[in-house]
Amino acid sequence: MNIKIVLAEDNNFLAQSIEEKLTFFDDFKFKYSAKNGAELIGKLEADHNVDVVLMDIQMPEMDGIKATTLIKNRYPQLKIIMLTV
């Protein structure tokens, strides 16, 4: 079973760290990342074959709260885990 994961995180160091950690688990497949909610929504429109979104709360352009609202309206099956540092 592969759980397909995408990430919305504006901090490059943290995004790379999360992506690296996910590679340790055979059941997780990291698909792509985005720097903000708007970019993530654009990427989901192109590829929404995703199981879980890891979503930062505070991001430029579109924050995680707004992005989550829009994503859940369009893709209600997606699971979203909110992240904050």
C-alpha positions as MATLAB code, in Angstrom:
seq = 'MNIKIVLAEDNNFLAQSIEEKLTFFDDFKFKYSAKNGAELIGKLEADHNVDVVLMDIQMPEMDGIKATTLIKNRYPQLKIIMLTV';
ca = [
       0.000    0.000    0.000;
       1.399    3.402   -0.978;
       0.044    6.502    0.722;
       0.533    9.353   -1.733;
       1.592   12.536    0.066;
       2.026   16.145   -1.036;
       3.389   19.043    0.975;
       2.637   22.768    1.174;
       5.507   24.475    3.025;
       7.251   27.783    2.314;
      10.367   27.029    4.386;
      12.804   25.248    2.032;
      14.821   23.629    4.830;
      11.733   22.236    6.536;
      10.213   21.057    3.239;
      13.405   19.187    2.312;
      13.604   17.675    5.789;
      10.009   16.397    5.657;
      10.492   14.999    2.158;
      13.672   13.227    3.269;
      11.975   11.723    6.341;
       9.125   10.365    4.230;
      11.592    8.387    2.088;
      12.412    6.208    5.125;
       8.965    4.582    4.955;
       8.090    2.149    2.173;
       4.364    2.827    2.569;
       4.712    6.555    1.806;
       5.153    7.990   -1.674;
       6.095   11.665   -1.743;
       4.675   13.187   -4.933;
       5.366   16.937   -4.923;
       5.581   20.092   -2.854;
       4.369   23.672   -3.142;
       5.509   26.926   -1.530;
       1.982   28.171   -0.725;
      -1.669   27.221   -0.891;
      -2.273   28.755   -4.313;
       0.604   26.807   -5.845;
      -0.634   23.603   -4.217;
      -4.147   24.088   -5.601;
      -2.669   24.546   -9.082;
      -0.663   21.352   -8.734;
      -3.683   19.447   -7.408;
      -5.669   20.514  -10.481;
      -3.002   18.845  -12.631;
      -2.600   15.776  -10.369;
      -5.110   15.121   -7.593;
      -4.247   11.427   -7.254;
      -3.212   12.128   -3.653;
      -4.185   10.640   -0.286;
      -2.730   13.109    2.222;
      -1.751   16.781    2.189;
       0.753   18.039    4.763;
      -0.204   21.717    5.025;
       1.723   24.537    6.676;
      -0.571   27.127    8.239;
       1.420   30.321    7.711;
       2.499   30.788    4.088;
       2.668   33.765    1.731;
       0.070   34.428   -0.991;
      -2.452   31.881    0.361;
      -2.214   30.462    3.881;
      -3.013   26.905    4.883;
      -6.420   27.724    6.372;
      -7.739   29.286    3.148;
      -6.143   26.569    1.012;
      -7.663   23.827    3.175;
     -11.140   25.321    2.779;
     -10.813   25.447   -1.014;
      -9.237   21.998   -1.279;
     -11.857   20.295    0.923;
     -14.645   21.858   -1.169;
     -13.109   20.538   -4.387;
     -11.539   17.280   -3.138;
     -13.489   16.171   -0.032;
     -11.795   12.751    0.041;
      -8.347   14.264    0.704;
      -6.978   14.061    4.221;
      -5.189   17.221    5.358;
      -2.743   17.392    8.244;
      -1.992   20.933    9.389;
       1.597   21.799   10.339;
       3.018   24.749   12.218;
       6.397   25.585   13.688;
];
